[in-house]
Amino acid sequence: MLSYQDYLMIISPPDTIKKQVSRYKRASANVIGKFKGMYSIAHITITHQQRCKPYHAQPAILRMEQKLAGMHPVELHIKGFNFFKHGATGFTIYAVIEPAGLNQNWFKLLKKQMGIKVKNFVPHITIVKNIPVSDFNKLWPYFEKSDLSETFKAESLTILHRDTFAEYVEWRVYKELFFGNRLTAF
């Protein structure tokens, strides 16, 4: 019997943006010390599906691939920083994916084509995740003054997977789903 799998579906920015986000993470560590996720690679999380049976998930991913091939790639704009508040105990600082009209509609269509429902979906690239209020108060003045402005074309959705119950397992690329009608090799 196959074990359960977790699937993480993301949009990856180009290497130049990944390096820039990594610099922000290192600069944050210089101010507040090490934090969870400081070595994670920059991405936009679309959904995280946990504890899936591969024999159910894999056919669903094939159907999703066909639907996403009908969507056009989109140009995404990163514009500054914002934060999520997690109750009274923590904050997440992130790079903002500008919610321009076309982008909002594109993300709505993406979720529809994927067959997922995500409440209060805010496309973003996490810089520091769920840090204590004291660390946030040290960092936010730097981010508030920062002037990050980048643009990139989202041409594919990357699906990562890992065994659900294995210890210390890393995410591995399962499949790359391309937007637009691309020819694939047989």
N, C-alpha and C positions, 0 to 999 in steps of 0.2 A: 504494500500500500504506500502511495506517495504521501509525504508529510504535508502539513499545511504550509502555505507560502504567504508572505506579506508582499504587496505590490505598492510601489511609490511611483506616481506619475508626475513628471516634472517637465518644465521647459528650461533648457539650459541656455544661458547667454554665451556670447563668444568669450574666448580666453582673455581678451583684453579687459572685459568687465569682471571676469572671475578674479583676475589679478588685482584689480582695483578694490573689489570687495574684500579680498584677502588682506590688503593693506589697511583697510578700515578696521578689520578684526584684530590685526596685530597692534594697531595704534590703540584700540580699546583695551587690549590686554596690558599694554604699557601703563594705562591709567588705573584699571581696576584689578589687574591680575588675571590669571587663567579663568576661563569660563567654559561651560559645556557648549559644544558646537563651534568653538573657535577655529577648528580645523576643517569644518564642513565646507564643501565646495558650493559656491553661489548657484542658486537655482530658484525657480518659481514653482512652488508645490501646487499642483492642481488637486490631487486627491491622494489619500493613503488608505489603501484597502488592506485590512488585516485579517489574518487567519482564513485564507481562501483555499479551497481545494483546487489544485491545478487543473483537474479535468473539467471543472466548471469555468475557471478563470480564462484558460487559454482559448476556448472557442469564443468567449465574449471579447477577448482582445482582438481576435481575427475579424470579428464583425465591426469592432470599433475602428480597426485599421481601414476598412473599406469606407466607412463614413467620414473619417478624417481626411481621406484622400480627396474628398469633394470640397473641402474647405481651403480657402486661399491662405498662404502665409500672411502674417501681419507684422507691421512695424510697431515695436513697443518703445515707449519713451520712459526713461528713468529720470525722475525730477525730484531731487531733494530727499529728505528723510522724514519719517513720522514714527509713531510708536503705538503699540497696543498696551493697555493696562490690564493686568491679570489680578483682579480684585484689589486688595490692599497690600499684596505681598510682592508683586513683581511687575516688570516691564519688558517688552521686546522692542528693540529699535530696528527699523527696517528701511530699505531704500524703496521709495514709492514708484510703482508703475503707474504712470499718469493715466487717470481714468477718462481719457478723451472719448467722445461719443462712439467712434468706430471700435475702439478697443473694448468698451463695455459690451457692445453688441457681439463682438467676436468671442469674448469669453463666455457670454451667455450661450451662443451657438456651440462652442466647444463643449460645455457641460452637457448640453442637450444631446449632441452627437455621441458623447461618451456614455450617456445614460446615467449620469450621476446627479445627485442633488447635494449642494454644499450651501448651507445657510451662511449668510453674511460673508460671502467670499470676497476677499480683498487681495488681488494679485500683488505680490511684493517679494523682495529679496531680503531675507533675514540677515542682520549684521550681528546683533547680540540677542540671545533668546532667554526670556524669563529670568532676568537679573534682579537682585534685591533693589529696593527703593534707594538705598544709600549709593549703590553703584550707578544707578540711573541718574541720580542727581549730579554725580561727578561727570558722567559722559554726555548727557543731553546738551549742555551748553556748546560743546564742540560740534555735535551733529546739527544743532539748530542753526549754527553759523555756516556750515558747509554748503557748498554750491555744486553738488553732484548733478550732472546733466549728461546723459548718454542715450543713444538710440541703437537698437539692434532689431534684426528681422528674426521672428520666431518661425522657423521652417519645419520644426518637428516636435513631437512629444516623445520623451524618453521614458520607458517603463523599466524601473529597477525592481529587483526581487531579492528575497532572502528567505531562508527557512524560519518559520515562526518561532519554533521552540529551541533552536540551536543557540548556544551561548557564544558571545563574542563574534557573531557573524556579520560580515560587511555586506552592503548592498552591491549587487552586480547588475550589469545591464542585461535585461531580458530581451528587449526589442525597441527599435526606433521606428516610430510611426510618422511618416512625412505628410505634411499638409500640401495640398495641391495634387493634381493628377500627374504623378511621376511614373515613368516606366520602371518596372523592376525586372531584374534578371531572373530567369527561370533556372 
